[in-house]
């Protein structure tokens, strides 16, 4: 196929099988082609939702980074998982709605973002993501992130330790506040080995 035919096919790739989408994305990447958004996607992207002051949903619509991908195959895998869960997302600084439309350099890492309102549904989806091309230093960071304290309401890791309540003779309670949603809770903290 010519470059123009590949670009036209990429703009309407939603009708292709997953394997065909991956093959198409790899060929576009190898030829170093830039795929502009299709006309319909241009119209949707150009029409930004109007934000009125005091809209109670503005905070829920904020984009939150959920993962960084380091290659096109990893981006396609993340796209497949999010599409199957019907969670809208954007990738990279250009906020591409499909992995094959990302123009950022994957070797620098490309962020995957979703709206804050989708955070409760992200963890079950992300657990199935198995990156193939993640740098070793990032793998270490992502493992540590799994150990982070998370808000039970919105699952954010922006948690603030408030205080430790109780004495050494009785069970101590840790008091927390979520920096994202403001939720306050207490728990017994992390168990330690004796």
N, CA and C atoms as a LAMMPS dump frame, in Angstrom:
ITEM: TIMESTEP
0
ITEM: NUMBER OF ATOMS
582
ITEM: BOX BOUNDS ff ff ff
-5.0000000000000000e+02 5.0000000000000000e+02
-5.0000000000000000e+02 5.0000000000000000e+02
-5.0000000000000000e+02 5.0000000000000000e+02
ITEM: ATOMS id mol type element x y z
1 1 1 N 0.832 -1.178 0
2 1 2 C 0 0 0
3 1 3 C 0.881 1.248 0
4 2 1 N 0.344 2.306 -0.569
5 2 2 C 1.079 3.568 -0.56
6 2 3 C 0.952 4.209 0.827
7 3 1 N 1.781 5.233 1.069
8 3 2 C 1.713 5.937 2.349
9 3 3 C 0.327 6.55 2.56
10 4 1 N -0.236 7.133 1.506
11 4 2 C -1.544 7.776 1.614
12 4 3 C -2.631 6.753 1.943
13 5 1 N -2.541 5.567 1.331
14 5 2 C -3.526 4.523 1.61
15 5 3 C -3.427 4.058 3.066
16 6 1 N -2.197 3.933 3.579
17 6 2 C -2.009 3.529 4.977
18 6 3 C -2.578 4.578 5.937
19 7 1 N -2.34 5.858 5.623
20 7 2 C -2.855 6.934 6.472
21 7 3 C -4.378 6.918 6.472
22 8 1 N -4.984 6.751 5.299
23 8 2 C -6.446 6.702 5.204
24 8 3 C -6.998 5.512 5.992
25 9 1 N -6.314 4.376 5.912
26 9 2 C -6.741 3.191 6.655
27 9 3 C -6.603 3.415 8.158
28 10 1 N -5.533 4.078 8.577
29 10 2 C -5.304 4.338 10.004
30 10 3 C -6.368 5.269 10.576
31 11 1 N -6.844 6.199 9.765
32 11 2 C -7.868 7.133 10.237
33 11 3 C -9.203 6.44 10.494
34 12 1 N -9.395 5.282 9.907
35 12 2 C -10.641 4.526 10.081
36 12 3 C -10.341 3.114 10.564
37 13 1 N -9.379 2.969 11.458
38 13 2 C -8.916 1.643 11.867
39 13 3 C -9.823 0.95 12.871
40 14 1 N -10.852 1.613 13.348
41 14 2 C -11.714 1.002 14.363
42 14 3 C -12.445 -0.233 13.842
43 15 1 N -12.589 -0.354 12.538
44 15 2 C -13.285 -1.494 11.966
45 15 3 C -12.356 -2.691 11.749
46 16 1 N -11.044 -2.509 11.95
47 16 2 C -10.078 -3.582 11.762
48 16 3 C -9.992 -4.456 13.005
49 17 1 N -9.527 -5.686 12.816
50 17 2 C -9.305 -6.556 13.968
51 17 3 C -8.128 -6.024 14.767
52 18 1 N -7.997 -6.505 15.99
53 18 2 C -6.902 -6.049 16.855
54 18 3 C -5.543 -6.342 16.21
55 19 1 N -5.392 -7.52 15.639
56 19 2 C -4.122 -7.887 15.008
57 19 3 C -3.833 -6.988 13.804
58 20 1 N -4.86 -6.692 13.025
59 20 2 C -4.689 -5.808 11.873
60 20 3 C -4.323 -4.386 12.322
61 21 1 N -4.927 -3.925 13.43
62 21 2 C -4.587 -2.607 13.959
63 21 3 C -3.13 -2.551 14.39
64 22 1 N -2.661 -3.611 15.048
65 22 2 C -1.267 -3.644 15.49
66 22 3 C -0.317 -3.663 14.295
67 23 1 N -0.627 -4.463 13.29
68 23 2 C 0.211 -4.528 12.092
69 23 3 C 0.248 -3.18 11.384
70 24 1 N -0.901 -2.549 11.279
71 24 2 C -0.992 -1.241 10.649
72 24 3 C -0.17 -0.211 11.423
73 25 1 N -0.304 -0.226 12.739
74 25 2 C 0.449 0.721 13.574
75 25 3 C 1.951 0.499 13.443
76 26 1 N 2.377 -0.744 13.379
77 26 2 C 3.807 -1.043 13.233
78 26 3 C 4.324 -0.552 11.874
79 27 1 N 3.554 -0.756 10.823
80 27 2 C 3.964 -0.316 9.486
81 27 3 C 4.045 1.211 9.419
82 28 1 N 3.075 1.883 10.032
83 28 2 C 3.091 3.352 10.06
84 28 3 C 4.305 3.84 10.833
85 29 1 N 4.607 3.168 11.921
86 29 2 C 5.769 3.537 12.723
87 29 3 C 7.068 3.316 11.948
88 30 1 N 7.183 2.188 11.268
89 30 2 C 8.4 1.893 10.497
90 30 3 C 8.601 2.883 9.359
91 31 1 N 7.525 3.305 8.739
92 31 2 C 7.629 4.279 7.642
93 31 3 C 7.732 5.713 8.165
94 32 1 N 7.596 5.877 9.477
95 32 2 C 7.661 7.194 10.128
96 32 3 C 6.618 8.16 9.562
97 33 1 N 5.402 7.652 9.407
98 33 2 C 4.309 8.46 8.878
99 33 3 C 3.591 9.169 10.021
100 34 1 N 3.064 10.33 9.73
101 34 2 C 2.233 11.08 10.68
102 34 3 C 0.791 10.928 10.23
103 35 1 N -0.055 10.471 11.139
104 35 2 C -1.458 10.255 10.807
105 35 3 C -2.284 11.386 11.412
106 36 1 N -2.767 12.299 10.566
107 36 2 C -3.633 13.362 11.1
108 36 3 C -4.982 12.756 11.483
109 37 1 N -5.663 13.351 12.45
110 37 2 C -6.978 12.837 12.838
111 37 3 C -7.948 12.908 11.661
112 38 1 N -8.886 11.98 11.637
113 38 2 C -9.915 11.987 10.6
114 38 3 C -10.774 13.232 10.776
115 39 1 N -11.471 13.621 9.722
116 39 2 C -12.274 14.848 9.761
117 39 3 C -13.281 14.834 10.894
118 40 1 N -13.917 13.712 11.126
119 40 2 C -14.91 13.626 12.186
120 40 3 C -14.251 13.822 13.553
121 41 1 N -13.075 13.197 13.75
122 41 2 C -12.364 13.358 15.011
123 41 3 C -11.881 14.795 15.174
124 42 1 N -11.502 15.446 14.054
125 42 2 C -11.097 16.848 14.107
126 42 3 C -12.234 17.708 14.647
127 43 1 N -13.438 17.457 14.158
128 43 2 C -14.586 18.253 14.584
129 43 3 C -14.854 18.039 16.064
130 44 1 N -14.733 16.805 16.542
131 44 2 C -14.958 16.509 17.95
132 44 3 C -13.872 17.157 18.795
133 45 1 N -12.605 17.056 18.35
134 45 2 C -11.485 17.625 19.103
135 45 3 C -11.555 19.147 19.119
136 46 1 N -12.008 19.744 18.016
137 46 2 C -12.06 21.201 17.935
138 46 3 C -13.144 21.772 18.836
139 47 1 N -14.19 21.007 19.037
140 47 2 C -15.284 21.492 19.868
141 47 3 C -14.993 21.105 21.319
142 48 1 N -14.342 22.015 22.014
143 48 2 C -14.035 21.802 23.434
144 48 3 C -15.315 22.004 24.226
145 49 1 N -15.521 21.187 25.237
146 49 2 C -16.721 21.4 26.041
147 49 3 C -16.65 22.756 26.732
148 50 1 N -17.745 23.493 26.672
149 50 2 C -17.764 24.806 27.292
150 50 3 C -17.821 24.625 28.797
151 51 1 N -16.944 25.327 29.465
152 51 2 C -16.857 25.211 30.911
153 51 3 C -17.374 26.483 31.547
154 52 1 N -18.465 26.348 32.263
155 52 2 C -19.003 27.517 32.953
156 52 3 C -18.445 27.523 34.375
157 53 1 N -18.248 28.734 34.897
158 53 2 C -17.728 28.844 36.253
159 53 3 C -18.713 28.215 37.22
160 54 1 N -18.149 27.49 38.183
161 54 2 C -18.977 26.879 39.197
162 54 3 C -19.623 25.577 38.767
163 55 1 N -19.245 25.02 37.623
164 55 2 C -19.794 23.751 37.192
165 55 3 C -19.358 22.682 38.195
166 56 1 N -20.284 21.993 38.829
167 56 2 C -19.913 21.031 39.864
168 56 3 C -19.145 19.821 39.328
169 57 1 N -19.131 19.625 38.019
170 57 2 C -18.459 18.455 37.451
171 57 3 C -17.068 18.761 36.91
172 58 1 N -16.629 20.019 36.972
173 58 2 C -15.307 20.376 36.448
174 58 3 C -14.194 19.543 37.069
175 59 1 N -14.241 19.367 38.381
176 59 2 C -13.192 18.623 39.068
177 59 3 C -13.174 17.166 38.619
178 60 1 N -14.348 16.574 38.405
179 60 2 C -14.431 15.178 37.974
180 60 3 C -13.916 14.988 36.543
181 61 1 N -13.946 16.061 35.74
182 61 2 C -13.49 15.973 34.359
183 61 3 C -11.99 16.185 34.197
184 62 1 N -11.298 16.576 35.281
185 62 2 C -9.852 16.784 35.202
186 62 3 C -9.164 15.485 34.781
187 63 1 N -8.114 15.629 33.953
188 63 2 C -7.375 14.453 33.508
189 63 3 C -6.352 14.047 34.56
190 64 1 N -6.248 12.745 34.778
191 64 2 C -5.323 12.174 35.748
192 64 3 C -4.47 11.139 35.024
193 65 1 N -3.153 11.191 35.239
194 65 2 C -2.264 10.213 34.617
195 65 3 C -2.409 8.877 35.333
196 66 1 N -2.634 7.821 34.544
197 66 2 C -2.774 6.49 35.131
198 66 3 C -1.592 5.576 34.808
199 67 1 N -0.863 5.893 33.766
200 67 2 C 0.244 5.029 33.369
201 67 3 C 1.097 5.74 32.33
202 68 1 N 2.332 5.301 32.18
203 68 2 C 3.208 5.746 31.108
204 68 3 C 3.541 4.527 30.265
205 69 1 N 3.452 4.664 28.955
206 69 2 C 3.801 3.568 28.048
207 69 3 C 5.064 3.951 27.296
208 70 1 N 5.86 2.959 26.928
209 70 2 C 7.191 3.2 26.376
210 70 3 C 7.364 2.665 24.963
211 71 1 N 6.293 2.142 24.359
212 71 2 C 6.381 1.655 22.98
213 71 3 C 4.982 1.612 22.376
214 72 1 N 4.938 1.56 21.067
215 72 2 C 3.645 1.481 20.384
216 72 3 C 2.894 0.196 20.746
217 73 1 N 3.558 -0.978 20.783
218 73 2 C 2.815 -2.18 21.182
219 73 3 C 2.215 -2.055 22.591
220 74 1 N 2.964 -1.448 23.519
221 74 2 C 2.424 -1.249 24.864
222 74 3 C 1.255 -0.275 24.835
223 75 1 N 1.345 0.778 24.028
224 75 2 C 0.253 1.74 23.903
225 75 3 C -0.994 1.069 23.321
226 76 1 N -0.794 0.204 22.341
227 76 2 C -1.928 -0.511 21.748
228 76 3 C -2.566 -1.463 22.755
229 77 1 N -1.746 -2.095 23.592
230 77 2 C -2.276 -2.984 24.631
231 77 3 C -3.096 -2.185 25.651
232 78 1 N -2.556 -1.043 26.076
233 78 2 C -3.284 -0.187 27.019
234 78 3 C -4.593 0.296 26.385
235 79 1 N -4.537 0.678 25.109
236 79 2 C -5.74 1.127 24.393
237 79 3 C -6.776 0.006 24.356
238 80 1 N -6.344 -1.21 24.071
239 80 2 C -7.265 -2.347 24.002
240 80 3 C -7.969 -2.558 25.348
241 81 1 N -7.191 -2.511 26.436
242 81 2 C -7.774 -2.716 27.768
243 81 3 C -8.784 -1.619 28.111
244 82 1 N -8.415 -0.372 27.845
245 82 2 C -9.315 0.74 28.168
246 82 3 C -10.544 0.745 27.264
247 83 1 N -10.363 0.423 25.989
248 83 2 C -11.513 0.343 25.078
249 83 3 C -12.478 -0.753 25.517
250 84 1 N -11.937 -1.917 25.898
251 84 2 C -12.79 -3.022 26.351
252 84 3 C -13.579 -2.649 27.603
253 85 1 N -12.971 -1.843 28.473
254 85 2 C -13.649 -1.396 29.691
255 85 3 C -14.519 -0.162 29.437
256 86 1 N -14.468 0.352 28.197
257 86 2 C -15.227 1.539 27.792
258 86 3 C -14.87 2.763 28.64
259 87 1 N -13.555 2.915 28.902
260 87 2 C -13.051 4.067 29.641
261 87 3 C -12.376 5.006 28.65
262 88 1 N -12.895 6.212 28.447
263 88 2 C -12.256 7.159 27.532
264 88 3 C -10.885 7.57 28.068
265 89 1 N -9.937 7.788 27.169
266 89 2 C -8.57 8.129 27.556
267 89 3 C -7.939 9.01 26.497
268 90 1 N -6.804 9.612 26.859
269 90 2 C -5.964 10.324 25.894
270 90 3 C -4.522 9.91 26.153
271 91 1 N -3.697 9.996 25.106
272 91 2 C -2.291 9.613 25.217
273 91 3 C -1.403 10.754 24.755
274 92 1 N -0.319 10.977 25.498
275 92 2 C 0.702 11.936 25.106
276 92 3 C 0.276 13.381 25.282
277 93 1 N 1.254 14.262 25.017
278 93 2 C 1.01 15.7 25.134
279 93 3 C -0.04 16.173 24.126
280 94 1 N -0.126 15.461 22.994
281 94 2 C -1.084 15.844 21.962
282 94 3 C -2.501 15.365 22.268
283 95 1 N -2.683 14.621 23.362
284 95 2 C -3.981 14.111 23.801
285 95 3 C -4.663 13.287 22.71
286 96 1 N -3.881 12.383 22.113
287 96 2 C -4.399 11.511 21.059
288 96 3 C -5.403 10.525 21.649
289 97 1 N -6.46 10.271 20.889
290 97 2 C -7.503 9.362 21.355
291 97 3 C -7.28 7.926 20.897
292 98 1 N -6.238 7.707 20.114
293 98 2 C -5.872 6.356 19.648
294 98 3 C -4.354 6.271 19.656
295 99 1 N -3.822 5.106 19.946
296 99 2 C -2.37 4.913 20.049
297 99 3 C -1.657 5.242 18.74
298 100 1 N -2.26 4.889 17.619
299 100 2 C -1.594 5.126 16.328
300 100 3 C -1.549 6.608 15.953
301 101 1 N -2.267 7.447 16.684
302 101 2 C -2.245 8.886 16.417
303 101 3 C -1.233 9.633 17.291
304 102 1 N -0.554 8.917 18.175
305 102 2 C 0.444 9.541 19.051
306 102 3 C 1.653 9.955 18.215
307 103 1 N 2.052 11.214 18.36
308 103 2 C 3.23 11.7 17.637
309 103 3 C 4.415 11.903 18.577
310 104 1 N 4.195 11.76 19.875
311 104 2 C 5.278 11.888 20.853
312 104 3 C 6.251 10.722 20.7
313 105 1 N 7.453 10.904 21.237
314 105 2 C 8.479 9.878 21.169
315 105 3 C 8.266 8.875 22.301
316 106 1 N 7.999 7.621 21.956
317 106 2 C 7.737 6.6 22.967
318 106 3 C 8.962 6.335 23.841
319 107 1 N 10.164 6.564 23.33
320 107 2 C 11.355 6.298 24.137
321 107 3 C 11.454 7.26 25.319
322 108 1 N 10.75 8.406 25.257
323 108 2 C 10.701 9.347 26.377
324 108 3 C 9.538 9.036 27.316
325 109 1 N 8.7 8.089 26.932
326 109 2 C 7.512 7.752 27.71
327 109 3 C 6.335 8.596 27.266
328 110 1 N 5.195 7.978 27.095
329 110 2 C 3.965 8.653 26.692
330 110 3 C 2.928 8.391 27.782
331 111 1 N 2.382 9.459 28.34
332 111 2 C 1.416 9.308 29.425
333 111 3 C 0.049 8.901 28.896
334 112 1 N -0.649 8.134 29.708
335 112 2 C -2.035 7.755 29.433
336 112 3 C -2.865 8.405 30.536
337 113 1 N -3.869 9.186 30.132
338 113 2 C -4.676 9.918 31.097
339 113 3 C -6.154 9.603 30.919
340 114 1 N -6.87 9.618 32.043
341 114 2 C -8.323 9.461 32.035
342 114 3 C -8.91 10.565 32.905
343 115 1 N -10.225 10.763 32.817
344 115 2 C -10.874 11.726 33.697
345 115 3 C -10.891 11.183 35.118
346 116 1 N -10.821 12.08 36.071
347 116 2 C -10.788 11.695 37.487
348 116 3 C -11.988 10.824 37.86
349 117 1 N -13.123 11.069 37.247
350 117 2 C -14.329 10.305 37.553
351 117 3 C -14.164 8.816 37.216
352 118 1 N -13.243 8.469 36.325
353 118 2 C -13.035 7.072 35.925
354 118 3 C -12.075 6.322 36.834
355 119 1 N -11.447 6.998 37.789
356 119 2 C -10.43 6.366 38.629
357 119 3 C -10.896 5.104 39.356
358 120 1 N -12.117 5.018 39.858
359 120 2 C -12.518 3.783 40.539
360 120 3 C -12.498 2.55 39.633
361 121 1 N -12.584 2.731 38.325
362 121 2 C -12.627 1.603 37.408
363 121 3 C -11.266 1.291 36.788
364 122 1 N -10.249 2.091 37.08
365 122 2 C -8.935 1.913 36.462
366 122 3 C -8.165 0.727 37.047
367 123 1 N -8.132 0.609 38.362
368 123 2 C -7.324 -0.447 38.995
369 123 3 C -7.635 -1.848 38.465
370 124 1 N -8.9 -2.241 38.35
371 124 2 C -9.164 -3.578 37.811
372 124 3 C -8.694 -3.75 36.366
373 125 1 N -8.673 -2.667 35.611
374 125 2 C -8.231 -2.735 34.212
375 125 3 C -6.713 -2.803 34.136
376 126 1 N -6.029 -1.936 34.878
377 126 2 C -4.568 -1.838 34.833
378 126 3 C -3.901 -3.125 35.299
379 127 1 N -4.55 -3.889 36.159
380 127 2 C -3.915 -5.105 36.652
381 127 3 C -3.631 -6.11 35.53
382 128 1 N -4.328 -5.982 34.411
383 128 2 C -4.101 -6.887 33.279
384 128 3 C -3.078 -6.351 32.282
385 129 1 N -2.599 -5.148 32.508
386 129 2 C -1.608 -4.546 31.605
387 129 3 C -0.235 -5.131 31.919
388 130 1 N 0.366 -5.775 30.946
389 130 2 C 1.698 -6.372 31.078
390 130 3 C 2.619 -5.742 30.028
391 131 1 N 3.361 -4.679 30.408
392 131 2 C 4.215 -3.996 29.429
393 131 3 C 5.349 -4.879 28.946
394 132 1 N 5.693 -4.713 27.669
395 132 2 C 6.785 -5.481 27.073
396 132 3 C 8.06 -4.655 26.989
397 133 1 N 7.943 -3.335 26.97
398 133 2 C 9.097 -2.473 26.706
399 133 3 C 9.272 -1.389 27.761
400 134 1 N 9.119 -1.754 29.014
401 134 2 C 9.234 -0.776 30.082
402 134 3 C 10.674 -0.734 30.59
403 135 1 N 11.248 0.473 30.759
404 135 2 C 12.61 0.571 31.29
405 135 3 C 12.682 0.002 32.708
406 136 1 N 13.81 -0.622 33.077
407 136 2 C 13.926 -1.243 34.406
408 136 3 C 13.676 -0.27 35.555
409 137 1 N 14.147 0.976 35.441
410 137 2 C 13.944 1.922 36.531
411 137 3 C 12.466 2.276 36.71
412 138 1 N 11.688 2.228 35.628
413 138 2 C 10.262 2.512 35.738
414 138 3 C 9.531 1.334 36.369
415 139 1 N 9.977 0.105 36.08
416 139 2 C 9.359 -1.075 36.675
417 139 3 C 9.467 -1.011 38.186
418 140 1 N 10.6 -0.565 38.695
419 140 2 C 10.797 -0.436 40.131
420 140 3 C 9.816 0.586 40.696
421 141 1 N 9.683 1.73 40.028
422 141 2 C 8.777 2.772 40.495
423 141 3 C 7.332 2.293 40.494
424 142 1 N 6.924 1.554 39.454
425 142 2 C 5.536 1.122 39.378
426 142 3 C 5.24 0.071 40.445
427 143 1 N 6.234 -0.763 40.822
428 143 2 C 6.025 -1.723 41.899
429 143 3 C 5.851 -1.001 43.225
430 144 1 N 6.62 0.06 43.455
431 144 2 C 6.488 0.829 44.678
432 144 3 C 5.137 1.538 44.712
433 145 1 N 4.648 1.95 43.561
434 145 2 C 3.364 2.633 43.493
435 145 3 C 2.239 1.703 43.94
436 146 1 N 2.369 0.386 43.666
437 146 2 C 1.351 -0.562 44.084
438 146 3 C 1.25 -0.636 45.605
439 147 1 N 2.328 -0.271 46.328
440 147 2 C 2.337 -0.303 47.776
441 147 3 C 1.84 1.004 48.384
442 148 1 N 1.586 1.995 47.582
443 148 2 C 1.18 3.309 48.072
444 148 3 C -0.187 3.232 48.739
445 149 1 N -0.385 4.104 49.72
446 149 2 C -1.687 4.219 50.372
447 149 3 C -2.637 4.86 49.364
448 150 1 N -3.829 4.298 49.244
449 150 2 C -4.816 4.815 48.303
450 150 3 C -6.098 5.171 49.041
451 151 1 N -6.739 6.196 48.556
452 151 2 C -8.029 6.615 49.109
453 151 3 C -9.071 5.529 48.818
454 152 1 N -9.838 5.094 49.817
455 152 2 C -10.85 4.069 49.551
456 152 3 C -12.012 4.574 48.704
457 153 1 N -12.161 5.894 48.601
458 153 2 C -13.274 6.452 47.83
459 153 3 C -12.907 6.639 46.351
460 154 1 N -11.782 7.351 46.071
461 154 2 C -11.442 7.658 44.672
462 154 3 C -10.184 6.94 44.19
463 155 1 N -9.511 6.191 45.05
464 155 2 C -8.315 5.405 44.733
465 155 3 C -7.099 6.253 44.369
466 156 1 N -7.117 7.516 44.722
467 156 2 C -5.983 8.402 44.46
468 156 3 C -4.849 8.066 45.421
469 157 1 N -3.603 8.312 44.981
470 157 2 C -2.446 8.128 45.863
471 157 3 C -2.049 9.443 46.521
472 158 1 N -2.804 10.503 46.287
473 158 2 C -2.54 11.809 46.903
474 158 3 C -3.142 11.824 48.308
475 159 1 N -2.57 10.975 49.182
476 159 2 C -3.091 10.793 50.524
477 159 3 C -2.183 11.504 51.525
478 160 1 N -2.8 12.183 52.484
479 160 2 C -2.064 12.943 53.492
480 160 3 C -2.256 12.258 54.847
481 161 1 N -1.126 11.948 55.508
482 161 2 C -1.182 11.379 56.847
483 161 3 C -1.471 12.513 57.823
484 162 1 N -2.558 12.396 58.6
485 162 2 C -2.932 13.445 59.533
486 162 3 C -2.323 13.221 60.917
487 163 1 N -2.636 12.067 61.512
488 163 2 C -2.106 11.806 62.848
489 163 3 C -2.24 10.337 63.202
490 164 1 N -1.53 9.954 64.249
491 164 2 C -1.6 8.618 64.809
492 164 3 C -2.33 8.748 66.132
493 165 1 N -3.436 8.037 66.294
494 165 2 C -4.279 8.161 67.464
495 165 3 C -4.151 6.898 68.301
496 166 1 N -4.018 7.039 69.607
497 166 2 C -3.934 5.892 70.501
498 166 3 C -2.546 5.783 71.106
499 167 1 N -2.401 4.833 72.025
500 167 2 C -1.088 4.625 72.639
501 167 3 C -0.564 3.245 72.272
502 168 1 N 0.599 2.907 72.774
503 168 2 C 1.239 1.643 72.395
504 168 3 C 0.522 0.432 72.964
505 169 1 N -0.245 0.603 74.038
506 169 2 C -0.927 -0.521 74.673
507 169 3 C -2.217 -0.882 73.942
508 170 1 N -2.88 0.086 73.333
509 170 2 C -4.117 -0.179 72.608
510 170 3 C -3.852 -0.066 71.108
511 171 1 N -4.741 -0.633 70.294
512 171 2 C -4.536 -0.539 68.836
513 171 3 C -4.499 0.923 68.393
514 172 1 N -3.477 1.255 67.646
515 172 2 C -3.33 2.619 67.152
516 172 3 C -4.088 2.78 65.841
517 173 1 N -4.625 3.955 65.642
518 173 2 C -5.363 4.271 64.418
519 173 3 C -4.622 5.359 63.657
520 174 1 N -4.454 5.145 62.374
521 174 2 C -3.852 6.139 61.491
522 174 3 C -4.995 6.936 60.871
523 175 1 N -4.873 8.27 60.913
524 175 2 C -5.9 9.133 60.325
525 175 3 C -5.353 9.722 59.031
526 176 1 N -6.17 9.635 57.963
527 176 2 C -5.761 10.031 56.623
528 176 3 C -6.775 11.005 56.032
529 177 1 N -6.293 11.82 55.08
530 177 2 C -7.153 12.687 54.277
531 177 3 C -6.698 12.568 52.829
532 178 1 N -7.649 12.429 51.913
533 178 2 C -7.316 12.352 50.488
534 178 3 C -7.155 13.772 49.94
535 179 1 N -6.017 14.045 49.316
536 179 2 C -5.761 15.346 48.722
537 179 3 C -6.567 15.582 47.463
538 180 1 N -7.105 14.513 46.863
539 180 2 C -7.879 14.661 45.627
540 180 3 C -9.352 14.935 45.89
541 181 1 N -9.971 14.077 46.727
542 181 2 C -11.427 14.21 46.912
543 181 3 C -11.82 14.712 48.292
544 182 1 N -10.862 14.822 49.23
545 182 2 C -11.172 15.334 50.559
546 182 3 C -11.703 14.284 51.529
547 183 1 N -11.82 13.048 51.094
548 183 2 C -12.306 11.973 51.95
549 183 3 C -11.393 11.808 53.168
550 184 1 N -11.977 11.606 54.35
551 184 2 C -11.21 11.367 55.571
552 184 3 C -11.555 9.981 56.099
553 185 1 N -10.548 9.239 56.564
554 185 2 C -10.784 7.912 57.115
555 185 3 C -9.649 7.552 58.067
556 186 1 N -9.861 6.457 58.776
557 186 2 C -8.801 5.962 59.648
558 186 3 C -8.71 4.461 59.495
559 187 1 N -7.502 3.933 59.723
560 187 2 C -7.306 2.496 59.67
561 187 3 C -6.179 2.124 60.645
562 188 1 N -5.846 0.863 60.676
563 188 2 C -4.827 0.387 61.59
564 188 3 C -3.429 0.414 60.968
565 189 1 N -3.297 0.883 59.768
566 189 2 C -1.983 1.002 59.139
567 189 3 C -1.493 -0.33 58.601
568 190 1 N -0.215 -0.39 58.336
569 190 2 C 0.399 -1.588 57.759
570 190 3 C 0.837 -2.506 58.876
571 191 1 N 0.524 -3.785 58.747
572 191 2 C 0.957 -4.756 59.749
573 191 3 C 2.458 -4.981 59.636
574 192 1 N 3.114 -5.156 60.775
575 192 2 C 4.547 -5.423 60.771
576 192 3 C 4.803 -6.804 61.302
577 193 1 N 5.906 -7.407 60.872
578 193 2 C 6.274 -8.737 61.351
579 193 3 C 6.794 -8.662 62.759
580 194 1 N 6.497 -9.657 63.576
581 194 2 C 6.957 -9.656 64.97
582 194 3 C 8.247 -10.418 65.103
